Amino acid sequence: MNVLEPRLRAIRLELAAERTGGRTFCPSEAARRLDPRDWRRHMEDVRAVAAGLVAEGLLTATQAGDRVDPVRAHGPIRLAAGSAGSEGRGTA
C-alpha cells in the first residue's frame, strides 16, 4: 500500500461528502489538498486510489457523463459520491 493511500482516501471521501445533488469534483482537487505546491506529482496515486474507491462503490468516475475506469480513462475525469456520477455531468 502506498504510504499516501489512507490520506488520499480520506480526502476523496471528504470531497465527495462536500458535494450534494450529484455534483462532481476533479481528481486534481484531492491532489491539491494533499500538496498545494507540488500537487501534479500525486496525480497517478490520486487516480489509483480513486479506482479502488470506485471498485468499492464509494465513488463513481465519469468522463463526458459516462462511467469510466479512472486509471484507464485518458483525459479529464470527474468523481462523485457513490452512484451520483451516473446522473450526468455535474459541476464543481
C-alpha positions in Angstrom: 0.0 0.0 0.0 1.2 3.5 -0.9 2.0 5.5 2.2 -0.3 8.3 1.0 -3.3 6.0 0.3 -5.1 6.4 3.6 -4.8 10.2 3.4 -5.9 10.2 -0.3 -8.9 8.0 0.5 -9.9 10.4 3.3 -9.5 13.5 1.1 -11.6 11.8 -1.7 -14.4 10.9 0.6 -14.3 14.4 2.2 -14.6 16.0 -1.3 -17.5 13.6 -2.2 -19.3 14.5 1.0 -19.0 18.2 0.3 -20.7 17.8 -3.0 -24.5 17.3 -2.9 -27.1 16.7 -5.6 -24.9 14.7 -7.8 -22.2 17.4 -8.1 -18.8 16.1 -9.1 -15.2 17.0 -8.4 -11.9 16.9 -10.3 -9.2 14.4 -9.1 -6.8 17.3 -9.0 -8.8 18.8 -6.1 -7.7 15.9 -3.9 -4.0 16.3 -5.1 -4.2 20.0 -4.3 -5.5 19.3 -0.8 -2.7 16.8 -0.2 0.1 19.0 -1.5 -0.9 22.5 -2.7 2.6 23.3 -4.0 3.5 20.1 -5.9 0.1 18.5 -6.5 0.8 17.3 -10.0 3.3 14.7 -8.8 0.5 13.0 -6.9 -2.0 12.6 -9.8 -1.1 9.0 -10.6 -1.6 8.0 -7.0 -4.8 10.0 -6.9 -6.3 8.1 -9.8 -5.2 4.8 -8.4 -6.8 5.5 -5.1 -9.9 6.7 -6.9 -10.0 3.4 -8.8 -10.1 1.5 -5.5 -12.9 3.7 -4.2 -14.9 3.2 -7.4 -14.4 -0.6 -7.2 -15.8 -0.4 -3.6 -18.8 1.6 -4.8 -17.8 4.6 -2.7 -17.1 6.8 -5.8 -18.3 7.0 -9.4 -15.9 8.2 -12.1 -17.3 9.8 -15.2 -16.0 11.3 -18.4 -18.3 13.3 -20.6 -21.2 11.9 -18.5 -20.3 8.2 -19.0 -18.9 6.0 -16.3 -15.2 5.1 -16.7 -12.4 3.4 -15.0 -10.3 6.2 -13.5 -7.0 4.5 -14.3 -7.7 3.6 -17.9 -9.5 6.8 -18.9 -7.5 9.2 -20.9 -8.1 12.9 -20.3 -10.1 14.6 -17.7 -12.5 12.7 -15.4 -14.9 13.7 -12.7 -15.7 11.9 -9.5 -18.8 11.8 -7.3 -20.1 10.0 -4.3 -21.4 6.5 -4.9 -23.6 6.4 -8.0 -24.2 10.1 -8.1 -21.9 10.4 -11.1 -24.3 8.4 -13.2 -26.8 11.3 -13.0 -24.9 13.0 -15.8 -22.5 15.9 -15.8 -22.2 17.6 -12.5 -20.4 20.8 -11.8 -17.9 21.5 -9.0 
